[in-house]
């Protein structure tokens, strides 16, 4: 996602608060779901300097698209979970068990 306004980001954040736990909950490895949910909120608010900011926001947006069948957005949710786990691992210096 590119050229996002503060209003767009606020709307995406609000949508994540409302539906993010559902999107994260679809993942089969629940041990880090709370961490990922919180990381996404923090990243939406303060990740603009990260080179992956637009990619992550795009994945969040598509993960929350409940207007189409939930199965159709699975790849976006999977990519978001992978990206979040990678970023969390980089921050904490350890790997998520596979």
BAMIGU-134723 format. One record per residue: x, y, z of N, C-alpha, C, O, CB in turn. Coordinates in steps of 0.2 Angstrom, whole numbers, padded with zeros to 4 digits, always signed. Glycine has a CB too. Example, Ala and Ser with C-alpha at 12.3 -4.5 7.8 and 13.67 -1.06 7.14 Angstrom:
2
+-------+-------+-------+-------+-------+-------+-------+-------+-------+-------+-------+-------+-------+-------+-------+
!  n.xx !  n.yy !  n.zz ! ca.xx ! ca.yy ! ca.zz !  c.xx !  c.yy !  c.zz !  o.xx !  o.yy !  o.zz ! cb.xx ! cb.yy ! cb.zz !
+-------+-------+-------+-------+-------+-------+-------+-------+-------+-------+-------+-------+-------+-------+-------+
! +0066 ! -0028 ! +0039 ! +0062 ! -0022 ! +0039 ! +0066 ! -0016 ! +0039 ! +0071 ! -0017 ! +0042 ! +0057 ! -0022 ! +0045 !
! +0064 ! -0011 ! +0035 ! +0068 ! -0005 ! +0036 ! +0064 ! +0000 ! +0039 ! +0067 ! +0006 ! +0040 ! +0070 ! -0003 ! +0029 !
+-------+-------+-------+-------+-------+-------+-------+-------+-------+-------+-------+-------+-------+-------+-------+
END
This chain:
98
+-------+-------+-------+-------+-------+-------+-------+-------+-------+-------+-------+-------+-------+-------+-------+
!  n.xx !  n.yy !  n.zz ! ca.xx ! ca.yy ! ca.zz !  c.xx !  c.yy !  c.zz !  o.xx !  o.yy !  o.zz ! cb.xx ! cb.yy ! cb.zz !
+-------+-------+-------+-------+-------+-------+-------+-------+-------+-------+-------+-------+-------+-------+-------+
! +0004 ! -0006 ! +0000 ! +0000 ! +0000 ! +0000 ! +0004 ! +0006 ! +0000 ! +0009 ! +0006 ! +0004 ! -0005 ! +0000 ! +0006 !
! +0003 ! +0011 ! -0004 ! +0007 ! +0017 ! -0004 ! +0002 ! +0023 ! -0004 ! -0004 ! +0023 ! -0004 ! +0010 ! +0017 ! -0011 !
! +0005 ! +0029 ! -0002 ! +0002 ! +0035 ! -0002 ! -0004 ! +0035 ! +0003 ! -0010 ! +0037 ! +0002 ! -0001 ! +0037 ! -0009 !
! -0003 ! +0032 ! +0009 ! -0008 ! +0032 ! +0014 ! -0008 ! +0038 ! +0018 ! -0003 ! +0041 ! +0020 ! -0007 ! +0026 ! +0019 !
! -0014 ! +0040 ! +0019 ! -0015 ! +0046 ! +0023 ! -0016 ! +0044 ! +0031 ! -0017 ! +0038 ! +0032 ! -0022 ! +0051 ! +0021 !
! -0015 ! +0049 ! +0035 ! -0016 ! +0048 ! +0042 ! -0023 ! +0045 ! +0044 ! -0024 ! +0040 ! +0048 ! -0015 ! +0054 ! +0047 !
! -0028 ! +0047 ! +0040 ! -0035 ! +0044 ! +0040 ! -0035 ! +0037 ! +0038 ! -0039 ! +0033 ! +0041 ! -0040 ! +0049 ! +0036 !
! -0032 ! +0035 ! +0033 ! -0032 ! +0028 ! +0030 ! -0028 ! +0024 ! +0036 ! -0031 ! +0018 ! +0037 ! -0028 ! +0028 ! +0024 !
! -0023 ! +0026 ! +0039 ! -0019 ! +0022 ! +0044 ! -0024 ! +0021 ! +0050 ! -0024 ! +0016 ! +0053 ! -0013 ! +0026 ! +0045 !
! -0027 ! +0027 ! +0052 ! -0032 ! +0026 ! +0058 ! -0037 ! +0022 ! +0056 ! -0039 ! +0018 ! +0061 ! -0034 ! +0033 ! +0059 !
! -0040 ! +0022 ! +0050 ! -0045 ! +0017 ! +0049 ! -0043 ! +0010 ! +0049 ! -0046 ! +0005 ! +0051 ! -0048 ! +0019 ! +0042 !
! -0037 ! +0009 ! +0046 ! -0034 ! +0002 ! +0046 ! -0033 ! -0001 ! +0053 ! -0034 ! -0006 ! +0055 ! -0028 ! +0002 ! +0042 !
! -0030 ! +0004 ! +0057 ! -0029 ! +0002 ! +0064 ! -0036 ! +0000 ! +0068 ! -0036 ! -0005 ! +0072 ! -0026 ! +0008 ! +0068 !
! -0041 ! +0004 ! +0067 ! -0047 ! +0003 ! +0069 ! -0050 ! -0004 ! +0067 ! -0053 ! -0008 ! +0071 ! -0052 ! +0008 ! +0068 !
! -0049 ! -0005 ! +0061 ! -0051 ! -0012 ! +0058 ! -0048 ! -0018 ! +0061 ! -0050 ! -0023 ! +0063 ! -0051 ! -0012 ! +0050 !
! -0041 ! -0016 ! +0062 ! -0037 ! -0022 ! +0066 ! -0039 ! -0023 ! +0073 ! -0040 ! -0029 ! +0075 ! -0030 ! -0020 ! +0066 !
! -0041 ! -0018 ! +0076 ! -0044 ! -0018 ! +0083 ! -0050 ! -0023 ! +0083 ! -0051 ! -0027 ! +0087 ! -0045 ! -0012 ! +0086 !
! -0054 ! -0021 ! +0078 ! -0061 ! -0025 ! +0078 ! -0060 ! -0032 ! +0075 ! -0064 ! -0036 ! +0077 ! -0065 ! -0021 ! +0073 !
! -0055 ! -0033 ! +0070 ! -0055 ! -0040 ! +0067 ! -0049 ! -0043 ! +0067 ! -0048 ! -0049 ! +0065 ! -0057 ! -0039 ! +0060 !
! -0044 ! -0040 ! +0070 ! -0037 ! -0043 ! +0070 ! -0036 ! -0050 ! +0073 ! -0033 ! -0054 ! +0071 ! -0032 ! -0038 ! +0073 !
! -0040 ! -0050 ! +0079 ! -0039 ! -0057 ! +0083 ! -0043 ! -0063 ! +0079 ! -0040 ! -0068 ! +0079 ! -0043 ! -0056 ! +0089 !
! -0048 ! -0061 ! +0075 ! -0051 ! -0066 ! +0070 ! -0046 ! -0068 ! +0065 ! -0045 ! -0074 ! +0063 ! -0057 ! -0064 ! +0067 !
! -0042 ! -0063 ! +0062 ! -0037 ! -0065 ! +0057 ! -0032 ! -0069 ! +0059 ! -0029 ! -0073 ! +0056 ! -0035 ! -0058 ! +0053 !
! -0029 ! -0067 ! +0065 ! -0023 ! -0070 ! +0068 ! -0025 ! -0077 ! +0071 ! -0022 ! -0082 ! +0070 ! -0021 ! -0066 ! +0074 !
! -0032 ! -0078 ! +0073 ! -0034 ! -0084 ! +0076 ! -0035 ! -0089 ! +0071 ! -0035 ! -0095 ! +0073 ! -0040 ! -0083 ! +0079 !
! -0034 ! -0088 ! +0064 ! -0035 ! -0093 ! +0059 ! -0028 ! -0097 ! +0059 ! -0028 ! -0102 ! +0056 ! -0037 ! -0090 ! +0052 !
! -0023 ! -0094 ! +0061 ! -0017 ! -0098 ! +0061 ! -0016 ! -0104 ! +0066 ! -0020 ! -0104 ! +0071 ! -0011 ! -0093 ! +0063 !
! -0013 ! -0109 ! +0064 ! -0013 ! -0115 ! +0067 ! -0008 ! -0116 ! +0073 ! -0008 ! -0121 ! +0077 ! -0012 ! -0121 ! +0062 !
! -0004 ! -0111 ! +0074 ! +0001 ! -0111 ! +0080 ! -0001 ! -0105 ! +0084 ! +0002 ! -0099 ! +0084 ! +0008 ! -0110 ! +0077 !
! -0005 ! -0106 ! +0089 ! -0008 ! -0100 ! +0093 ! -0003 ! -0098 ! +0099 ! -0005 ! -0093 ! +0102 ! -0014 ! -0103 ! +0096 !
! +0002 ! -0101 ! +0100 ! +0007 ! -0098 ! +0105 ! +0009 ! -0091 ! +0105 ! +0010 ! -0088 ! +0110 ! +0013 ! -0103 ! +0106 !
! +0009 ! -0088 ! +0099 ! +0011 ! -0081 ! +0098 ! +0006 ! -0077 ! +0096 ! +0008 ! -0071 ! +0094 ! +0017 ! -0081 ! +0094 !
! +0000 ! -0079 ! +0095 ! -0005 ! -0074 ! +0093 ! -0006 ! -0068 ! +0096 ! -0007 ! -0063 ! +0093 ! -0012 ! -0078 ! +0093 !
! -0006 ! -0068 ! +0103 ! -0006 ! -0061 ! +0106 ! -0001 ! -0057 ! +0104 ! -0002 ! -0051 ! +0103 ! -0007 ! -0062 ! +0114 !
! +0005 ! -0059 ! +0104 ! +0011 ! -0055 ! +0102 ! +0011 ! -0053 ! +0095 ! +0012 ! -0047 ! +0094 ! +0018 ! -0060 ! +0103 !
! +0008 ! -0057 ! +0091 ! +0007 ! -0054 ! +0084 ! +0002 ! -0049 ! +0083 ! +0003 ! -0044 ! +0080 ! +0006 ! -0060 ! +0079 !
! -0004 ! -0050 ! +0087 ! -0009 ! -0045 ! +0087 ! -0006 ! -0038 ! +0089 ! -0007 ! -0033 ! +0086 ! -0015 ! -0047 ! +0091 !
! -0003 ! -0038 ! +0095 ! +0000 ! -0032 ! +0098 ! +0005 ! -0029 ! +0093 ! +0006 ! -0023 ! +0092 ! +0003 ! -0033 ! +0105 !
! +0010 ! -0034 ! +0090 ! +0015 ! -0031 ! +0086 ! +0012 ! -0027 ! +0080 ! +0014 ! -0022 ! +0078 ! +0019 ! -0037 ! +0083 !
! +0006 ! -0030 ! +0077 ! +0003 ! -0027 ! +0071 ! +0001 ! -0020 ! +0073 ! +0002 ! -0015 ! +0070 ! -0003 ! -0031 ! +0068 !
! -0003 ! -0019 ! +0079 ! -0005 ! -0013 ! +0081 ! +0001 ! -0008 ! +0082 ! +0001 ! -0002 ! +0080 ! -0008 ! -0013 ! +0088 !
! +0006 ! -0010 ! +0085 ! +0012 ! -0006 ! +0086 ! +0015 ! -0004 ! +0080 ! +0017 ! +0002 ! +0079 ! +0017 ! -0009 ! +0091 !
! +0015 ! -0009 ! +0075 ! +0018 ! -0007 ! +0068 ! +0014 ! -0002 ! +0064 ! +0017 ! +0002 ! +0061 ! +0019 ! -0014 ! +0064 !
! +0008 ! -0003 ! +0065 ! +0003 ! +0002 ! +0061 ! +0005 ! +0009 ! +0064 ! +0005 ! +0013 ! +0060 ! -0004 ! +0000 ! +0062 !
! +0005 ! +0010 ! +0070 ! +0007 ! +0016 ! +0073 ! +0014 ! +0019 ! +0072 ! +0015 ! +0025 ! +0071 ! +0005 ! +0016 ! +0080 !
! +0019 ! +0014 ! +0072 ! +0025 ! +0017 ! +0072 ! +0030 ! +0014 ! +0068 ! +0036 ! +0015 ! +0068 ! +0028 ! +0016 ! +0079 !
! +0028 ! +0010 ! +0063 ! +0033 ! +0007 ! +0058 ! +0034 ! +0010 ! +0052 ! +0037 ! +0007 ! +0047 ! +0030 ! +0000 ! +0057 !
! +0032 ! +0016 ! +0051 ! +0032 ! +0020 ! +0044 ! +0040 ! +0020 ! +0042 ! +0040 ! +0021 ! +0036 ! +0030 ! +0027 ! +0045 !
! +0045 ! +0020 ! +0046 ! +0052 ! +0020 ! +0044 ! +0054 ! +0013 ! +0041 ! +0059 ! +0013 ! +0038 ! +0056 ! +0023 ! +0049 !
! +0050 ! +0008 ! +0043 ! +0052 ! +0001 ! +0041 ! +0051 ! +0001 ! +0033 ! +0046 ! +0003 ! +0031 ! +0048 ! -0004 ! +0045 !
! +0056 ! -0002 ! +0030 ! +0055 ! -0003 ! +0022 ! +0049 ! -0008 ! +0020 ! +0047 ! -0007 ! +0015 ! +0062 ! -0006 ! +0019 !
! +0047 ! -0012 ! +0025 ! +0041 ! -0016 ! +0024 ! +0035 ! -0013 ! +0026 ! +0030 ! -0017 ! +0026 ! +0042 ! -0023 ! +0027 !
! +0034 ! -0007 ! +0028 ! +0028 ! -0004 ! +0031 ! +0022 ! -0005 ! +0026 ! +0017 ! -0007 ! +0028 ! +0029 ! +0003 ! +0032 !
! +0023 ! -0003 ! +0020 ! +0018 ! -0003 ! +0015 ! +0016 ! -0011 ! +0013 ! +0010 ! -0012 ! +0013 ! +0020 ! +0000 ! +0008 !
! +0020 ! -0015 ! +0013 ! +0019 ! -0022 ! +0012 ! +0015 ! -0025 ! +0018 ! +0010 ! -0028 ! +0017 ! +0025 ! -0026 ! +0012 !
! +0017 ! -0023 ! +0024 ! +0013 ! -0026 ! +0030 ! +0006 ! -0023 ! +0030 ! +0001 ! -0026 ! +0032 ! +0017 ! -0024 ! +0037 !
! +0006 ! -0016 ! +0029 ! -0001 ! -0013 ! +0029 ! -0005 ! -0016 ! +0024 ! -0011 ! -0017 ! +0025 ! +0000 ! -0006 ! +0028 !
! -0003 ! -0018 ! +0018 ! -0007 ! -0021 ! +0013 ! -0009 ! -0028 ! +0015 ! -0015 ! -0030 ! +0014 ! -0002 ! -0022 ! +0006 !
! -0005 ! -0032 ! +0018 ! -0007 ! -0038 ! +0021 ! -0012 ! -0038 ! +0026 ! -0017 ! -0042 ! +0027 ! +0000 ! -0042 ! +0024 !
! -0011 ! -0033 ! +0031 ! -0016 ! -0031 ! +0036 ! -0023 ! -0030 ! +0032 ! -0028 ! -0033 ! +0034 ! -0014 ! -0026 ! +0040 !
! -0023 ! -0025 ! +0028 ! -0029 ! -0024 ! +0024 ! -0032 ! -0030 ! +0021 ! -0038 ! -0031 ! +0022 ! -0027 ! -0018 ! +0019 !
! -0029 ! -0034 ! +0017 ! -0031 ! -0040 ! +0014 ! -0034 ! -0045 ! +0019 ! -0038 ! -0048 ! +0018 ! -0026 ! -0042 ! +0009 !
! -0030 ! -0045 ! +0024 ! -0032 ! -0050 ! +0030 ! -0039 ! -0049 ! +0033 ! -0042 ! -0053 ! +0035 ! -0026 ! -0051 ! +0035 !
! -0040 ! -0042 ! +0033 ! -0046 ! -0040 ! +0036 ! -0052 ! -0039 ! +0031 ! -0057 ! -0037 ! +0033 ! -0045 ! -0033 ! +0039 !
! -0051 ! -0041 ! +0025 ! -0056 ! -0041 ! +0020 ! -0062 ! -0046 ! +0021 ! -0061 ! -0051 ! +0018 ! -0053 ! -0041 ! +0013 !
! -0066 ! -0045 ! +0025 ! -0072 ! -0050 ! +0027 ! -0077 ! -0049 ! +0022 ! -0082 ! -0053 ! +0023 ! -0074 ! -0049 ! +0034 !
! -0077 ! -0045 ! +0016 ! -0082 ! -0045 ! +0011 ! -0082 ! -0051 ! +0006 ! -0086 ! -0052 ! +0003 ! -0082 ! -0038 ! +0008 !
! -0076 ! -0054 ! +0006 ! -0075 ! -0060 ! +0002 ! -0074 ! -0066 ! +0006 ! -0073 ! -0065 ! +0012 ! -0069 ! -0059 ! -0003 !
! -0075 ! -0072 ! +0004 ! -0075 ! -0078 ! +0008 ! -0068 ! -0078 ! +0012 ! -0063 ! -0076 ! +0009 ! -0075 ! -0084 ! +0003 !
! -0068 ! -0080 ! +0018 ! -0063 ! -0080 ! +0022 ! -0057 ! -0084 ! +0019 ! -0051 ! -0082 ! +0020 ! -0064 ! -0083 ! +0029 !
! -0058 ! -0090 ! +0016 ! -0053 ! -0094 ! +0013 ! -0049 ! -0090 ! +0007 ! -0044 ! -0092 ! +0006 ! -0057 ! -0100 ! +0010 !
! -0053 ! -0085 ! +0004 ! -0049 ! -0082 ! -0001 ! -0044 ! -0077 ! +0001 ! -0039 ! -0075 ! -0002 ! -0054 ! -0077 ! -0005 !
! -0044 ! -0075 ! +0008 ! -0039 ! -0071 ! +0011 ! -0033 ! -0075 ! +0015 ! -0029 ! -0072 ! +0018 ! -0042 ! -0065 ! +0015 !
! -0034 ! -0081 ! +0015 ! -0029 ! -0085 ! +0019 ! -0022 ! -0084 ! +0017 ! -0018 ! -0083 ! +0021 ! -0031 ! -0093 ! +0017 !
! -0020 ! -0083 ! +0011 ! -0013 ! -0082 ! +0009 ! -0011 ! -0075 ! +0012 ! -0005 ! -0075 ! +0014 ! -0012 ! -0082 ! +0001 !
! -0015 ! -0070 ! +0012 ! -0013 ! -0064 ! +0015 ! -0012 ! -0065 ! +0022 ! -0007 ! -0062 ! +0025 ! -0018 ! -0059 ! +0013 !
! -0016 ! -0068 ! +0026 ! -0016 ! -0070 ! +0033 ! -0009 ! -0073 ! +0034 ! -0006 ! -0072 ! +0039 ! -0022 ! -0073 ! +0036 !
! -0008 ! -0079 ! +0030 ! -0002 ! -0083 ! +0031 ! +0004 ! -0078 ! +0030 ! +0009 ! -0079 ! +0034 ! -0002 ! -0089 ! +0026 !
! +0004 ! -0074 ! +0025 ! +0010 ! -0070 ! +0024 ! +0011 ! -0065 ! +0029 ! +0017 ! -0063 ! +0031 ! +0009 ! -0066 ! +0017 !
! +0005 ! -0062 ! +0032 ! +0006 ! -0057 ! +0038 ! +0009 ! -0061 ! +0044 ! +0013 ! -0058 ! +0047 ! -0001 ! -0055 ! +0039 !
! +0006 ! -0067 ! +0045 ! +0009 ! -0071 ! +0051 ! +0017 ! -0072 ! +0050 ! +0020 ! -0071 ! +0055 ! +0005 ! -0077 ! +0052 !
! +0019 ! -0074 ! +0044 ! +0026 ! -0075 ! +0043 ! +0030 ! -0069 ! +0044 ! +0035 ! -0068 ! +0047 ! +0027 ! -0078 ! +0036 !
! +0027 ! -0063 ! +0041 ! +0031 ! -0057 ! +0041 ! +0031 ! -0054 ! +0049 ! +0037 ! -0052 ! +0051 ! +0027 ! -0051 ! +0037 !
! +0026 ! -0055 ! +0052 ! +0026 ! -0053 ! +0059 ! +0031 ! -0057 ! +0063 ! +0034 ! -0055 ! +0068 ! +0019 ! -0053 ! +0062 !
! +0031 ! -0064 ! +0062 ! +0035 ! -0068 ! +0066 ! +0042 ! -0066 ! +0064 ! +0047 ! -0066 ! +0069 ! +0034 ! -0075 ! +0064 !
! +0044 ! -0065 ! +0058 ! +0051 ! -0063 ! +0056 ! +0053 ! -0057 ! +0060 ! +0058 ! -0056 ! +0062 ! +0051 ! -0063 ! +0049 !
! +0048 ! -0052 ! +0060 ! +0050 ! -0045 ! +0063 ! +0051 ! -0046 ! +0070 ! +0055 ! -0043 ! +0073 ! +0045 ! -0040 ! +0061 !
! +0047 ! -0050 ! +0073 ! +0047 ! -0052 ! +0081 ! +0054 ! -0055 ! +0082 ! +0057 ! -0054 ! +0087 ! +0041 ! -0056 ! +0083 !
! +0055 ! -0060 ! +0078 ! +0062 ! -0064 ! +0079 ! +0067 ! -0059 ! +0079 ! +0072 ! -0060 ! +0083 ! +0062 ! -0069 ! +0074 !
! +0067 ! -0055 ! +0074 ! +0073 ! -0050 ! +0073 ! +0073 ! -0045 ! +0079 ! +0079 ! -0044 ! +0081 ! +0072 ! -0045 ! +0067 !
! +0068 ! -0044 ! +0082 ! +0068 ! -0039 ! +0088 ! +0070 ! -0043 ! +0094 ! +0074 ! -0040 ! +0098 ! +0061 ! -0037 ! +0089 !
! +0069 ! -0049 ! +0095 ! +0070 ! -0053 ! +0101 ! +0076 ! -0058 ! +0100 ! +0078 ! -0061 ! +0105 ! +0064 ! -0057 ! +0103 !
! +0078 ! -0059 ! +0094 ! +0084 ! -0063 ! +0093 ! +0083 ! -0070 ! +0093 ! +0088 ! -0074 ! +0095 ! +0090 ! -0061 ! +0097 !
! +0077 ! -0073 ! +0092 ! +0076 ! -0080 ! +0092 ! +0071 ! -0082 ! +0087 ! +0067 ! -0077 ! +0084 ! +0073 ! -0082 ! +0099 !
! +0070 ! -0088 ! +0086 ! +0066 ! -0091 ! +0080 ! +0059 ! -0094 ! +0083 ! +0060 ! -0097 ! +0089 ! +0069 ! -0096 ! +0076 !
! +0054 ! -0093 ! +0080 ! +0048 ! -0096 ! +0082 ! +0048 ! -0104 ! +0080 ! +0050 ! -0105 ! +0074 ! +0042 ! -0093 ! +0078 !
! +0046 ! -0108 ! +0084 ! +0046 ! -0115 ! +0082 ! +0041 ! -0117 ! +0076 ! +0036 ! -0114 ! +0076 ! +0044 ! -0120 ! +0088 !
! +0044 ! -0121 ! +0072 ! +0040 ! -0123 ! +0066 ! +0037 ! -0130 ! +0067 ! +0033 ! -0132 ! +0063 ! +0044 ! -0123 ! +0060 !
+-------+-------+-------+-------+-------+-------+-------+-------+-------+-------+-------+-------+-------+-------+-------+
END
